[in-house]
Amino acid sequence: MIKDVEDLSPSDLGKFPIWEFVNDDAIGETAVQPVECIPTDSLNNRVVVTPVCLANGNVLPALLGSIDVCDSRRTHHFLTLTIFKNGQRFLLARYHDFNYDKHGPVALANFLGLKTDEVFPIAYDVREYCSGDFGALVGTIESQPREILTQAEIISLAAN
């Protein structure tokens, strides 16, 4: 079964929580297929459909990507988060993304109809799906990052 990553939804959580990018130009660069052998030891080139917990205690389904199971620092800077609510989705921009002003923490809070401090920090835990560095698999997404890297540092971290 192949889907577009944009078609993944909360209903996929129970069936297949981990999806891997197919990397077939004929199909499209956003095509994913389910990973059937769980737990796994890698989330490279994969996304995870999993619940996340907002600061106010609400639990919402989400899609997490760019988790490096061996490097919590890389995960902290590159983790992607898509939140699902009422059939809609919101992709949170990271502090170094070009669209941070329009899709950052304040915009996510507005999407959810909440105050920023009711949303952040957002807690996640993907240990049931994968093994690796605890700090990469369990963490929080802050409204303001703990460490802000320069563009050169971001590029260097991505290249390593």
N, C-alpha and C positions, 0 to 999 in steps of 0.2 A: 504494500500500500504506500503510495507516494502522494504527498500533499504539498501545497505551498506553505511555507512557514507562516504566512499571513492568515492561513485558514485554520491554524491550530487554535483550539479553544479550551475552556475549562473542562469540557466533556472528555478531552483526551487525557486528562490527569489519571482517571481510573484505568484506562485501557493501556496507554503507552506514555509514561511520564518523560522518557528521553527520546529525542528525535535527532537524527544525524543528517547533515547536509549531504546531498547526493553528489554534488560536483560533476554534473553532466550538462554541458552547454546546450545540448539538444533539448533537455527538459527545462532548463532555467536555473539560474544561480540561487534561487530561493526555495528550490525543491528539497524536501526532507522526507526521510523514511524512519519508521520506528526502530528503536534499538530493543531487541527482544531479550537479550541476556543482561539481566539486572540482578544484583548490583554489578557495576562495571568499574574499571580502574582509570577510565579516561572520559573527560567531557570535551576533549578537543573536537572542534567542528560540530558541536552538538548544542542543543538547547534542552532545558528541563521545564516541564509544566509542573508547577508545585504551588502549594499554598504559601503565602507570606503573611506576616503579622504586622499590622500597622501599630504605631505608638499608642493609639487609643484602645488597642486590644482586638480590633476587627481583623478577621482573617479573610483574605481575598485570594482568588486564584491568580497566578502570575506565570510569566514565561521568563526564565533566566538564561542568559547566554554569556559566553566568554569567561567561563569559570576555568581557571588553571588549577587543577587539583594538586599541583606540586608547589604553587607559589601564591601565597595569600596576598602579597603586595600587587602582583599583576592582576589578580582577581579584583582587588579593591579599586584599581584604576580603570579596568576595562569591562567590568561586569555590566551587562545590559539587563534592563528590567522592563517588561511590558505588563501592565496591570489590566485585568479584565473587570468590567462592571456593566451589568445590564446589557450584555451583548455588544458592548463597545470595548475598545482597547486603547491604551495610552502607553506610548514608548517614552520612557524617561530619558532625557538627554543628560549625558555626563558633563561635568564641569568643563571639559576640553572639547566638547562637541560644538560645531558651528551654530546649532539651533538651541543652545542652552537657554537663551533669554525667553524663547517662546515655548520650550518643552522641558524646562527644568522643574525643580521642586515646587515652586509656587503654582505653575501650570498643572502639575499633577494634583496638588491639593484642590485646586479649583475644579478639575475634572471629577474628583471624588466628592465635591461639595463639603470639604472639610478645611480646617485651618492647617497650616504647614506643621505646627507642633502636634497635631492630632495624627498626622501621617508619618512623620519622621521621628526617630529612626524606624526603618522597616527591617524586620528580622526575617532571615531565611535559614533553612537547614536542609541540605540535600544529601546528608549522610546515608539515608536509606537507599539511595540510588547509586552511590559511588563511594569508593574509598580514596583516601588521600590526606592532604594537609588539613587538619581540623580548621585552621584559620581561613582556608579557602572555601570549605564546604559549609561552614556555619559562620554567619556574620550579620552585619547590619549595613544598611544603606542610609547614610546620613544626608541631611539636607545640605550641609556644607562638608566637603571632604576634610578628613583629618590631615591630609598631606596634599598640597597642590604642586604639581610638577610643571616645569616650563614645557613649551612645545618640543624643544630639543630633548628633554628628559623623557617625555612621553614617547617620542619616536625611538629613542634608545631602548626604553623598556619594551616596546612592542617588537623591536628587532631581535632582542635576546631570547 
